[in-house]
Structure formats: C-alpha cells, structure tokens
C-alpha cells in the first residue's frame, strides 16, 4: 500500500525562500528513486518561513530504501532550518 508523508519544516526567520531553493535539488534527486511518486516542497503563502514537504511512496519498502539512501546524503545547508521538522505518515487511500 502507498505511503504518504507530510513533513512540516520551519525555516530560520527570513530564510524560507532560501530553504525552499535548497530543497529543489533534493526533490529532483529523490524523484529518481525507485518507488517515489512525489517528492515536492511547498512554501506557505501566509508564512513564507513555513514549508511543507509532500512525499508519496509506492510502498513501505520503497520508503525504507529512501531512508537508507537519505542517511548517506550531504546534509542541507546549515543556518536555514529552525529545529526539526514534524513528520506525519499516512496510508494512501485515494477517496475520489
């Protein structure tokens, strides 16, 4: 069953656009992984220092492979993120 991740990320005040830009290359890279159906970052219109990362994985196995790959990647540039993100996992059941 597909797995949807919604990750809310806060940027250091005034750095939201810079953080969103830093995520662009990561999004492109992750979209090449087997089982990745979506990996996109969105910047809030109301609060530009708040980002939402939406991921959709074919199944838990693909997400597990992604987690292992992610552990080997260079970290995002420092000084852009404020704290850790908040991750929510959902079983993806399309309702319409």
Jmol script that loads the backbone (N, CA, C; Angstrom):
load data "model"
ATOM      1  N   UNK A   1       0.843  -1.182   0.000  1.00  0.00           N
ATOM      2  CA  UNK A   1       0.000   0.000   0.000  1.00  0.00           C
ATOM      3  C   UNK A   1       0.891   1.249   0.000  1.00  0.00           C
ATOM      4  N   UNK A   2       0.480   2.268  -0.724  1.00  0.00           N
ATOM      5  CA  UNK A   2       1.246   3.505  -0.831  1.00  0.00           C
ATOM      6  C   UNK A   2       1.311   4.221   0.512  1.00  0.00           C
ATOM      7  N   UNK A   3       2.402   4.958   0.698  1.00  0.00           N
ATOM      8  CA  UNK A   3       2.616   5.712   1.937  1.00  0.00           C
ATOM      9  C   UNK A   3       2.796   7.186   1.588  1.00  0.00           C
ATOM     10  N   UNK A   4       1.997   8.045   2.224  1.00  0.00           N
ATOM     11  CA  UNK A   4       2.081   9.498   2.054  1.00  0.00           C
ATOM     12  C   UNK A   4       2.759  10.075   3.283  1.00  0.00           C
ATOM     13  N   UNK A   5       3.776  10.903   3.068  1.00  0.00           N
ATOM     14  CA  UNK A   5       4.423  11.630   4.161  1.00  0.00           C
ATOM     15  C   UNK A   5       4.138  13.109   3.989  1.00  0.00           C
ATOM     16  N   UNK A   6       3.809  13.767   5.089  1.00  0.00           N
ATOM     17  CA  UNK A   6       3.651  15.210   5.127  1.00  0.00           C
ATOM     18  C   UNK A   6       4.616  15.694   6.203  1.00  0.00           C
ATOM     19  N   UNK A   7       5.617  16.468   5.783  1.00  0.00           N
ATOM     20  CA  UNK A   7       6.636  16.959   6.705  1.00  0.00           C
ATOM     21  C   UNK A   7       6.544  18.473   6.739  1.00  0.00           C
ATOM     22  N   UNK A   8       6.304  19.021   7.917  1.00  0.00           N
ATOM     23  CA  UNK A   8       6.253  20.469   8.101  1.00  0.00           C
ATOM     24  C   UNK A   8       7.620  20.927   8.588  1.00  0.00           C
ATOM     25  N   UNK A   9       8.180  21.916   7.897  1.00  0.00           N
ATOM     26  CA  UNK A   9       9.533  22.383   8.179  1.00  0.00           C
ATOM     27  C   UNK A   9       9.495  23.886   8.413  1.00  0.00           C
ATOM     28  N   UNK A  10      10.151  24.328   9.464  1.00  0.00           N
ATOM     29  CA  UNK A  10      10.263  25.764   9.735  1.00  0.00           C
ATOM     30  C   UNK A  10      11.658  26.240   9.374  1.00  0.00           C
ATOM     31  N   UNK A  11      11.693  27.371   8.690  1.00  0.00           N
ATOM     32  CA  UNK A  11      12.969  27.989   8.339  1.00  0.00           C
ATOM     33  C   UNK A  11      13.329  29.019   9.404  1.00  0.00           C
ATOM     34  N   UNK A  12      14.603  29.328   9.486  1.00  0.00           N
ATOM     35  CA  UNK A  12      15.043  30.452  10.304  1.00  0.00           C
ATOM     36  C   UNK A  12      14.305  31.679   9.763  1.00  0.00           C
ATOM     37  N   UNK A  13      13.813  32.562  10.627  1.00  0.00           N
ATOM     38  CA  UNK A  13      13.068  33.725  10.138  1.00  0.00           C
ATOM     39  C   UNK A  13      13.795  34.452   9.007  1.00  0.00           C
ATOM     40  N   UNK A  14      13.039  34.649   7.917  1.00  0.00           N
ATOM     41  CA  UNK A  14      13.572  35.334   6.752  1.00  0.00           C
ATOM     42  C   UNK A  14      14.309  34.445   5.768  1.00  0.00           C
ATOM     43  N   UNK A  15      14.437  33.134   6.061  1.00  0.00           N
ATOM     44  CA  UNK A  15      15.211  32.210   5.221  1.00  0.00           C
ATOM     45  C   UNK A  15      14.344  31.187   4.487  1.00  0.00           C
ATOM     46  N   UNK A  16      13.019  31.371   4.507  1.00  0.00           N
ATOM     47  CA  UNK A  16      12.128  30.391   3.895  1.00  0.00           C
ATOM     48  C   UNK A  16      12.385  30.173   2.414  1.00  0.00           C
ATOM     49  N   UNK A  17      12.554  31.237   1.672  1.00  0.00           N
ATOM     50  CA  UNK A  17      12.790  31.107   0.232  1.00  0.00           C
ATOM     51  C   UNK A  17      14.122  30.427  -0.050  1.00  0.00           C
ATOM     52  N   UNK A  18      15.118  30.749   0.746  1.00  0.00           N
ATOM     53  CA  UNK A  18      16.436  30.133   0.581  1.00  0.00           C
ATOM     54  C   UNK A  18      16.373  28.631   0.894  1.00  0.00           C
ATOM     55  N   UNK A  19      15.632  28.265   1.929  1.00  0.00           N
ATOM     56  CA  UNK A  19      15.491  26.855   2.276  1.00  0.00           C
ATOM     57  C   UNK A  19      14.715  26.115   1.193  1.00  0.00           C
ATOM     58  N   UNK A  20      13.644  26.720   0.684  1.00  0.00           N
ATOM     59  CA  UNK A  20      12.869  26.098  -0.398  1.00  0.00           C
ATOM     60  C   UNK A  20      13.757  25.868  -1.617  1.00  0.00           C
ATOM     61  N   UNK A  21      14.595  26.838  -1.939  1.00  0.00           N
ATOM     62  CA  UNK A  21      15.511  26.704  -3.067  1.00  0.00           C
ATOM     63  C   UNK A  21      16.507  25.570  -2.822  1.00  0.00           C
ATOM     64  N   UNK A  22      16.991  25.441  -1.591  1.00  0.00           N
ATOM     65  CA  UNK A  22      17.939  24.374  -1.256  1.00  0.00           C
ATOM     66  C   UNK A  22      17.301  22.997  -1.422  1.00  0.00           C
ATOM     67  N   UNK A  23      15.997  22.901  -1.221  1.00  0.00           N
ATOM     68  CA  UNK A  23      15.293  21.627  -1.358  1.00  0.00           C
ATOM     69  C   UNK A  23      15.096  21.214  -2.807  1.00  0.00           C
ATOM     70  N   UNK A  24      15.208  22.138  -3.753  1.00  0.00           N
ATOM     71  CA  UNK A  24      14.931  21.821  -5.161  1.00  0.00           C
ATOM     72  C   UNK A  24      15.785  20.662  -5.667  1.00  0.00           C
ATOM     73  N   UNK A  25      17.092  20.735  -5.436  1.00  0.00           N
ATOM     74  CA  UNK A  25      17.976  19.656  -5.912  1.00  0.00           C
ATOM     75  C   UNK A  25      17.644  18.337  -5.223  1.00  0.00           C
ATOM     76  N   UNK A  26      17.336  18.385  -3.928  1.00  0.00           N
ATOM     77  CA  UNK A  26      16.984  17.168  -3.195  1.00  0.00           C
ATOM     78  C   UNK A  26      15.714  16.553  -3.765  1.00  0.00           C
ATOM     79  N   UNK A  27      14.744  17.394  -4.087  1.00  0.00           N
ATOM     80  CA  UNK A  27      13.492  16.888  -4.649  1.00  0.00           C
ATOM     81  C   UNK A  27      13.741  16.179  -5.975  1.00  0.00           C
ATOM     82  N   UNK A  28      14.537  16.788  -6.831  1.00  0.00           N
ATOM     83  CA  UNK A  28      14.854  16.184  -8.130  1.00  0.00           C
ATOM     84  C   UNK A  28      15.560  14.850  -7.938  1.00  0.00           C
ATOM     85  N   UNK A  29      16.509  14.824  -7.015  1.00  0.00           N
ATOM     86  CA  UNK A  29      17.266  13.600  -6.738  1.00  0.00           C
ATOM     87  C   UNK A  29      16.350  12.480  -6.227  1.00  0.00           C
ATOM     88  N   UNK A  30      15.500  12.815  -5.280  1.00  0.00           N
ATOM     89  CA  UNK A  30      14.630  11.797  -4.683  1.00  0.00           C
ATOM     90  C   UNK A  30      13.586  11.276  -5.664  1.00  0.00           C
ATOM     91  N   UNK A  31      13.138  12.126  -6.591  1.00  0.00           N
ATOM     92  CA  UNK A  31      12.154  11.686  -7.575  1.00  0.00           C
ATOM     93  C   UNK A  31      12.712  10.603  -8.501  1.00  0.00           C
ATOM     94  N   UNK A  32      14.032  10.451  -8.539  1.00  0.00           N
ATOM     95  CA  UNK A  32      14.652   9.421  -9.368  1.00  0.00           C
ATOM     96  C   UNK A  32      14.696   8.063  -8.664  1.00  0.00           C
ATOM     97  N   UNK A  33      14.390   8.033  -7.380  1.00  0.00           N
ATOM     98  CA  UNK A  33      14.462   6.784  -6.625  1.00  0.00           C
ATOM     99  C   UNK A  33      13.308   5.850  -7.001  1.00  0.00           C
ATOM    100  N   UNK A  34      13.577   4.549  -7.029  1.00  0.00           N
ATOM    101  CA  UNK A  34      12.502   3.591  -7.309  1.00  0.00           C
ATOM    102  C   UNK A  34      11.381   3.715  -6.273  1.00  0.00           C
ATOM    103  N   UNK A  35      10.160   3.754  -6.753  1.00  0.00           N
ATOM    104  CA  UNK A  35       9.008   3.795  -5.853  1.00  0.00           C
ATOM    105  C   UNK A  35       8.604   5.183  -5.408  1.00  0.00           C
ATOM    106  N   UNK A  36       9.341   6.225  -5.813  1.00  0.00           N
ATOM    107  CA  UNK A  36       8.972   7.590  -5.436  1.00  0.00           C
ATOM    108  C   UNK A  36       7.990   8.141  -6.456  1.00  0.00           C
ATOM    109  N   UNK A  37       6.800   8.487  -5.990  1.00  0.00           N
ATOM    110  CA  UNK A  37       5.771   9.029  -6.866  1.00  0.00           C
ATOM    111  C   UNK A  37       5.624  10.539  -6.707  1.00  0.00           C
ATOM    112  N   UNK A  38       6.049  11.063  -5.568  1.00  0.00           N
ATOM    113  CA  UNK A  38       6.030  12.514  -5.349  1.00  0.00           C
ATOM    114  C   UNK A  38       7.050  12.856  -4.281  1.00  0.00           C
ATOM    115  N   UNK A  39       7.778  13.939  -4.509  1.00  0.00           N
ATOM    116  CA  UNK A  39       8.706  14.479  -3.522  1.00  0.00           C
ATOM    117  C   UNK A  39       8.824  15.958  -3.857  1.00  0.00           C
ATOM    118  N   UNK A  40       7.959  16.764  -3.245  1.00  0.00           N
ATOM    119  CA  UNK A  40       7.872  18.189  -3.569  1.00  0.00           C
ATOM    120  C   UNK A  40       7.801  19.024  -2.298  1.00  0.00           C
ATOM    121  N   UNK A  41       8.408  20.190  -2.372  1.00  0.00           N
ATOM    122  CA  UNK A  41       8.351  21.114  -1.249  1.00  0.00           C
ATOM    123  C   UNK A  41       7.492  22.313  -1.649  1.00  0.00           C
ATOM    124  N   UNK A  42       6.668  22.750  -0.724  1.00  0.00           N
ATOM    125  CA  UNK A  42       5.780  23.891  -0.931  1.00  0.00           C
ATOM    126  C   UNK A  42       6.061  24.932   0.149  1.00  0.00           C
ATOM    127  N   UNK A  43       6.024  26.198  -0.243  1.00  0.00           N
ATOM    128  CA  UNK A  43       6.256  27.298   0.693  1.00  0.00           C
ATOM    129  C   UNK A  43       4.918  27.974   0.965  1.00  0.00           C
ATOM    130  N   UNK A  44       4.635  28.196   2.243  1.00  0.00           N
ATOM    131  CA  UNK A  44       3.373  28.811   2.637  1.00  0.00           C
ATOM    132  C   UNK A  44       3.263  30.235   2.086  1.00  0.00           C
ATOM    133  N   UNK A  45       2.087  30.574   1.609  1.00  0.00           N
ATOM    134  CA  UNK A  45       1.823  31.932   1.143  1.00  0.00           C
ATOM    135  C   UNK A  45       1.652  32.866   2.338  1.00  0.00           C
ATOM    136  N   UNK A  46       1.045  32.358   3.406  1.00  0.00           N
ATOM    137  CA  UNK A  46       0.777  33.180   4.581  1.00  0.00           C
ATOM    138  C   UNK A  46       2.001  33.350   5.476  1.00  0.00           C
ATOM    139  N   UNK A  47       2.843  32.307   5.539  1.00  0.00           N
ATOM    140  CA  UNK A  47       4.052  32.364   6.359  1.00  0.00           C
ATOM    141  C   UNK A  47       5.203  31.791   5.533  1.00  0.00           C
ATOM    142  N   UNK A  48       5.944  32.641   4.812  1.00  0.00           N
ATOM    143  CA  UNK A  48       6.982  32.157   3.901  1.00  0.00           C
ATOM    144  C   UNK A  48       8.111  31.367   4.576  1.00  0.00           C
ATOM    145  N   UNK A  49       8.162  31.385   5.898  1.00  0.00           N
ATOM    146  CA  UNK A  49       9.184  30.619   6.607  1.00  0.00           C
ATOM    147  C   UNK A  49       8.685  29.233   7.016  1.00  0.00           C
ATOM    148  N   UNK A  50       7.520  28.850   6.507  1.00  0.00           N
ATOM    149  CA  UNK A  50       6.966  27.523   6.775  1.00  0.00           C
ATOM    150  C   UNK A  50       6.872  26.769   5.456  1.00  0.00           C
ATOM    151  N   UNK A  51       7.438  25.565   5.435  1.00  0.00           N
ATOM    152  CA  UNK A  51       7.433  24.725   4.245  1.00  0.00           C
ATOM    153  C   UNK A  51       6.701  23.422   4.545  1.00  0.00           C
ATOM    154  N   UNK A  52       6.139  22.845   3.506  1.00  0.00           N
ATOM    155  CA  UNK A  52       5.533  21.516   3.611  1.00  0.00           C
ATOM    156  C   UNK A  52       6.188  20.639   2.549  1.00  0.00           C
ATOM    157  N   UNK A  53       6.746  19.532   2.981  1.00  0.00           N
ATOM    158  CA  UNK A  53       7.336  18.549   2.079  1.00  0.00           C
ATOM    159  C   UNK A  53       6.326  17.423   1.933  1.00  0.00           C
ATOM    160  N   UNK A  54       5.865  17.184   0.698  1.00  0.00           N
ATOM    161  CA  UNK A  54       4.916  16.111   0.431  1.00  0.00           C
ATOM    162  C   UNK A  54       5.636  15.001  -0.303  1.00  0.00           C
ATOM    163  N   UNK A  55       5.571  13.815   0.269  1.00  0.00           N
ATOM    164  CA  UNK A  55       6.195  12.636  -0.337  1.00  0.00           C
ATOM    165  C   UNK A  55       5.117  11.576  -0.529  1.00  0.00           C
ATOM    166  N   UNK A  56       5.227  10.858  -1.628  1.00  0.00           N
ATOM    167  CA  UNK A  56       4.346   9.712  -1.870  1.00  0.00           C
ATOM    168  C   UNK A  56       5.218   8.574  -2.369  1.00  0.00           C
ATOM    169  N   UNK A  57       5.182   7.470  -1.624  1.00  0.00           N
ATOM    170  CA  UNK A  57       6.000   6.301  -1.933  1.00  0.00           C
ATOM    171  C   UNK A  57       5.091   5.138  -2.289  1.00  0.00           C
ATOM    172  N   UNK A  58       5.520   4.361  -3.251  1.00  0.00           N
ATOM    173  CA  UNK A  58       4.740   3.224  -3.742  1.00  0.00           C
ATOM    174  C   UNK A  58       4.361   2.283  -2.613  1.00  0.00           C
ATOM    175  N   UNK A  59       5.287   2.069  -1.680  1.00  0.00           N
ATOM    176  CA  UNK A  59       5.019   1.186  -0.547  1.00  0.00           C
ATOM    177  C   UNK A  59       6.073   1.433   0.538  1.00  0.00           C
ATOM    178  N   UNK A  60       5.906   0.762   1.653  1.00  0.00           N
ATOM    179  CA  UNK A  60       6.813   0.920   2.792  1.00  0.00           C
ATOM    180  C   UNK A  60       8.235   0.507   2.433  1.00  0.00           C
ATOM    181  N   UNK A  61       8.383  -0.507   1.598  1.00  0.00           N
ATOM    182  CA  UNK A  61       9.719  -0.966   1.194  1.00  0.00           C
ATOM    183  C   UNK A  61      10.468   0.142   0.454  1.00  0.00           C
ATOM    184  N   UNK A  62       9.794   0.861  -0.448  1.00  0.00           N
ATOM    185  CA  UNK A  62      10.436   1.970  -1.174  1.00  0.00           C
ATOM    186  C   UNK A  62      10.830   3.083  -0.213  1.00  0.00           C
ATOM    187  N   UNK A  63       9.979   3.359   0.768  1.00  0.00           N
ATOM    188  CA  UNK A  63      10.295   4.377   1.777  1.00  0.00           C
ATOM    189  C   UNK A  63      11.498   3.952   2.609  1.00  0.00           C
ATOM    190  N   UNK A  64      11.595   2.676   2.936  1.00  0.00           N
ATOM    191  CA  UNK A  64      12.739   2.171   3.703  1.00  0.00           C
ATOM    192  C   UNK A  64      14.047   2.331   2.928  1.00  0.00           C
ATOM    193  N   UNK A  65      14.009   2.057   1.622  1.00  0.00           N
ATOM    194  CA  UNK A  65      15.201   2.248   0.782  1.00  0.00           C
ATOM    195  C   UNK A  65      15.575   3.725   0.761  1.00  0.00           C
ATOM    196  N   UNK A  66      14.577   4.589   0.627  1.00  0.00           N
ATOM    197  CA  UNK A  66      14.822   6.038   0.644  1.00  0.00           C
ATOM    198  C   UNK A  66      15.491   6.461   1.955  1.00  0.00           C
ATOM    199  N   UNK A  67      15.023   5.946   3.067  1.00  0.00           N
ATOM    200  CA  UNK A  67      15.598   6.301   4.365  1.00  0.00           C
ATOM    201  C   UNK A  67      17.079   5.916   4.425  1.00  0.00           C
ATOM    202  N   UNK A  68      17.419   4.758   3.898  1.00  0.00           N
ATOM    203  CA  UNK A  68      18.827   4.333   3.882  1.00  0.00           C
ATOM    204  C   UNK A  68      19.660   5.235   2.973  1.00  0.00           C
ATOM    205  N   UNK A  69      19.126   5.580   1.806  1.00  0.00           N
ATOM    206  CA  UNK A  69      19.829   6.486   0.893  1.00  0.00           C
ATOM    207  C   UNK A  69      19.993   7.874   1.518  1.00  0.00           C
ATOM    208  N   UNK A  70      18.949   8.329   2.164  1.00  0.00           N
ATOM    209  CA  UNK A  70      18.979   9.666   2.776  1.00  0.00           C
ATOM    210  C   UNK A  70      20.082   9.781   3.823  1.00  0.00           C
ATOM    211  N   UNK A  71      20.355   8.695   4.512  1.00  0.00           N
ATOM    212  CA  UNK A  71      21.394   8.703   5.553  1.00  0.00           C
ATOM    213  C   UNK A  71      22.784   8.903   4.952  1.00  0.00           C
ATOM    214  N   UNK A  72      22.940   8.681   3.652  1.00  0.00           N
ATOM    215  CA  UNK A  72      24.245   8.823   3.004  1.00  0.00           C
ATOM    216  C   UNK A  72      24.401  10.174   2.295  1.00  0.00           C
ATOM    217  N   UNK A  73      23.341  10.961   2.234  1.00  0.00           N
ATOM    218  CA  UNK A  73      23.377  12.240   1.516  1.00  0.00           C
ATOM    219  C   UNK A  73      24.004  13.345   2.359  1.00  0.00           C
ATOM    220  N   UNK A  74      24.540  14.338   1.653  1.00  0.00           N
ATOM    221  CA  UNK A  74      25.040  15.530   2.325  1.00  0.00           C
ATOM    222  C   UNK A  74      23.873  16.211   3.044  1.00  0.00           C
ATOM    223  N   UNK A  75      24.109  16.746   4.233  1.00  0.00           N
ATOM    224  CA  UNK A  75      23.031  17.470   4.910  1.00  0.00           C
ATOM    225  C   UNK A  75      22.672  18.748   4.154  1.00  0.00           C
ATOM    226  N   UNK A  76      21.487  19.233   4.396  1.00  0.00           N
ATOM    227  CA  UNK A  76      21.068  20.505   3.812  1.00  0.00           C
ATOM    228  C   UNK A  76      21.992  21.599   4.356  1.00  0.00           C
ATOM    229  N   UNK A  77      22.132  22.707   3.632  1.00  0.00           N
ATOM    230  CA  UNK A  77      22.995  23.790   4.112  1.00  0.00           C
ATOM    231  C   UNK A  77      22.583  24.256   5.509  1.00  0.00           C
ATOM    232  N   UNK A  78      23.562  24.549   6.332  1.00  0.00           N
ATOM    233  CA  UNK A  78      23.292  24.997   7.702  1.00  0.00           C
ATOM    234  C   UNK A  78      22.748  26.415   7.742  1.00  0.00           C
ATOM    235  N   UNK A  79      22.120  26.730   8.857  1.00  0.00           N
ATOM    236  CA  UNK A  79      21.644  28.083   9.090  1.00  0.00           C
ATOM    237  C   UNK A  79      20.334  28.433   8.418  1.00  0.00           C
ATOM    238  N   UNK A  80      19.666  27.452   7.814  1.00  0.00           N
ATOM    239  CA  UNK A  80      18.410  27.730   7.128  1.00  0.00           C
ATOM    240  C   UNK A  80      17.199  27.178   7.867  1.00  0.00           C
ATOM    241  N   UNK A  81      17.391  26.053   8.526  1.00  0.00           N
ATOM    242  CA  UNK A  81      16.293  25.363   9.201  1.00  0.00           C
ATOM    243  C   UNK A  81      16.219  25.761  10.658  1.00  0.00           C
ATOM    244  N   UNK A  82      15.011  25.844  11.160  1.00  0.00           N
ATOM    245  CA  UNK A  82      14.784  26.136  12.570  1.00  0.00           C
ATOM    246  C   UNK A  82      14.185  24.887  13.221  1.00  0.00           C
ATOM    247  N   UNK A  83      15.016  24.142  13.929  1.00  0.00           N
ATOM    248  CA  UNK A  83      14.551  22.933  14.598  1.00  0.00           C
ATOM    249  C   UNK A  83      14.328  21.783  13.635  1.00  0.00           C
ATOM    250  N   UNK A  84      13.786  20.712  14.171  1.00  0.00           N
ATOM    251  CA  UNK A  84      13.495  19.517  13.377  1.00  0.00           C
ATOM    252  C   UNK A  84      12.107  19.647  12.765  1.00  0.00           C
ATOM    253  N   UNK A  85      11.900  19.010  11.643  1.00  0.00           N
ATOM    254  CA  UNK A  85      10.581  19.008  11.031  1.00  0.00           C
ATOM    255  C   UNK A  85       9.637  18.079  11.779  1.00  0.00           C
ATOM    256  N   UNK A  86       8.362  18.226  11.497  1.00  0.00           N
ATOM    257  CA  UNK A  86       7.340  17.358  12.072  1.00  0.00           C
ATOM    258  C   UNK A  86       6.816  16.477  10.940  1.00  0.00           C
ATOM    259  N   UNK A  87       6.962  15.164  11.106  1.00  0.00           N
ATOM    260  CA  UNK A  87       6.593  14.216  10.054  1.00  0.00           C
ATOM    261  C   UNK A  87       5.339  13.459  10.440  1.00  0.00           C
ATOM    262  N   UNK A  88       4.426  13.349   9.477  1.00  0.00           N
ATOM    263  CA  UNK A  88       3.227  12.543   9.644  1.00  0.00           C
ATOM    264  C   UNK A  88       3.180  11.543   8.499  1.00  0.00           C
ATOM    265  N   UNK A  89       2.928  10.283   8.812  1.00  0.00           N
ATOM    266  CA  UNK A  89       2.835   9.228   7.808  1.00  0.00           C
ATOM    267  C   UNK A  89       1.375   8.793   7.691  1.00  0.00           C
ATOM    268  N   UNK A  90       0.944   8.581   6.457  1.00  0.00           N
ATOM    269  CA  UNK A  90      -0.420   8.148   6.189  1.00  0.00           C
ATOM    270  C   UNK A  90      -0.387   6.989   5.213  1.00  0.00           C
ATOM    271  N   UNK A  91      -1.308   6.053   5.376  1.00  0.00           N
ATOM    272  CA  UNK A  91      -1.547   5.074   4.327  1.00  0.00           C
ATOM    273  C   UNK A  91      -2.338   5.811   3.269  1.00  0.00           C
ATOM    274  N   UNK A  92      -1.917   5.696   2.036  1.00  0.00           N
ATOM    275  CA  UNK A  92      -2.545   6.470   0.975  1.00  0.00           C
ATOM    276  C   UNK A  92      -3.718   5.702   0.383  1.00  0.00           C
ATOM    277  N   UNK A  93      -4.912   6.169   0.679  1.00  0.00           N
ATOM    278  CA  UNK A  93      -6.145   5.609   0.129  1.00  0.00           C
ATOM    279  C   UNK A  93      -6.868   6.735  -0.572  1.00  0.00           C
ATOM    280  N   UNK A  94      -6.825   6.736  -1.890  1.00  0.00           N
ATOM    281  CA  UNK A  94      -7.483   7.809  -2.634  1.00  0.00           C
ATOM    282  C   UNK A  94      -8.986   7.715  -2.423  1.00  0.00           C
ATOM    283  N   UNK A  95      -9.619   8.837  -2.100  1.00  0.00           N
ATOM    284  CA  UNK A  95     -11.038   8.813  -1.771  1.00  0.00           C
ATOM    285  C   UNK A  95     -11.925   9.395  -2.863  1.00  0.00           C
ATOM    286  N   UNK A  96     -11.332   9.898  -3.935  1.00  0.00           N
ATOM    287  CA  UNK A  96     -12.185  10.400  -5.024  1.00  0.00           C
ATOM    288  C   UNK A  96     -11.728   9.883  -6.348  1.00  0.00           C
TER     289      UNK A  96
END
end "model"
wireframe off; spacefill off
backbone 0.3
color backbone group
